[in-house]
Amino acid sequence: MATSMQLPNSRTEPDGSAVIRVLSYNIRSMRDDTGALARVITACAPDLVLLQEAPLFFRWRKKLARLAAASGQVILSGGGTAAGPALLCSLRATVERTEDVLLPLTPGLHRRGLATAVVRFGGVRLGVLSCHLSLQKDERREQGAMLLDRLAGMGVRHAVAGGDLNERPDGPTFRSLAGSLQDCWAVAPRGGEHTWTRDEPHRRIDAIFATKDVEVLGCGVPLGHPGVTERDLRTATDHLPVLAALRIPAA
């Protein structure tokens, strides 16, 4: 489907900056092959996992906890309390605070939300946000503006946001986000580009963004990444994930 992907490992640099891996993944309420899903996440070795369509209903916390445990992560925030977006993290992260945000409900449409947190990697502080934007154009544009407002209000210099935008890069909401933040794929493409559909990927509607001072070392669908098989990518869920390696400057 695309060239192989090689990204740097997570580490703390001598100058105090932190190299981290961030994975964004729409997991379709874990209705597919959860073993494949856990294997993909584990192989990507992320420090932060930005999920969309986490389980919402019966025993959703237990389902999310099982996925976290099976992939070497812990639950950070979100899930049912954020209407789907969720955050997982490795034990490398130190959590300062979390907040689940429910966005205004448009009658007749799905409730949407944001899962947010502030974490530290050594002396580096980072805001984190996972989103799943509306299928409806006008509502999606409003939600994109709320996402940027939320990042600006987190009180951190550096932040990363990711999720299922339900829009291609030429759409107005995607362009607005890429105008205020770095579109990590556009800055340093690695691996695959398109995230939808898993069987015949032809659209990039999932993305990771970072604030301007963050160095993007590589970003894309982890095709050819060690331990990530095409079979697992095709059976884990209906989207393909996005994996980014970022260097966060020291304070």
Steps between C-alpha positions, in 0.01 A plus 500: 500500500797735560869511586626368831504724804787558740468750784737585784445337837369695797773653712611802699773702331807642681355852468184390685275481195278193466451283193157338521277286282133592461242265348152611386250221431126468438420162659129471407386418854727192499250310284765335284808290584611634838806274500617658173422844639715440808784363288503807276510736797769296675721482191483878453640546854318830557540729798153643434201337328221725374192284447171572329181295526604342827222284651211709634248266649481181707822450702687749283760572768586130531534462123729801477705378797547161334626665182739719698637202694535286187700773322726609784312823576292652777180703469561872514156650432187489288284219369134516588547825694632674187247345258761277337846659490743355754865526597738224603862547604809301588650502847761740368245781525432687823143628512434854623129523424224371275169639379222349290304758301154449350439726201163667433242253374329568167151344506488189284878457488741298712643647817869584456772568753870550567730300724779725631793481738824670600791259546873521564789306351788585729504879514289543186131591536258414221132556437320208334159487329305230317200588284243350264336779302151510356391358167306823443707780342378802699508321834844361418633850433367622836656202676836571336491853639413363847793259473742787436349701785539205735868454407565872547343487846700204632780718633781312327756610242494174306205283404397216271150431370374220283200311389244415238412830329244352257650738244780500244794745514334732245194547724447825694532349848812301414653812341416708807671252731802473270520879488532530877691177566745278315337226295756235590453290185552805277815599691677161510313223315598144582324170428152532351282804446139385471306375801158418352392243411717227644451270199542760225651806668441809287422780748702668774235591758700412814788723603741607773575869555766667715569854613760696309809446719467121502737327256324241285739210434257292297129425471274264308317169492747247650521278193814291516566605859670216689234271646207663318351263243260586220271224624473658844445845351214366288327306779550727803244767404364685195759781506877490466697663783735798484835483683724802559842547657542846652778681683362726773743778597621529858340774707 
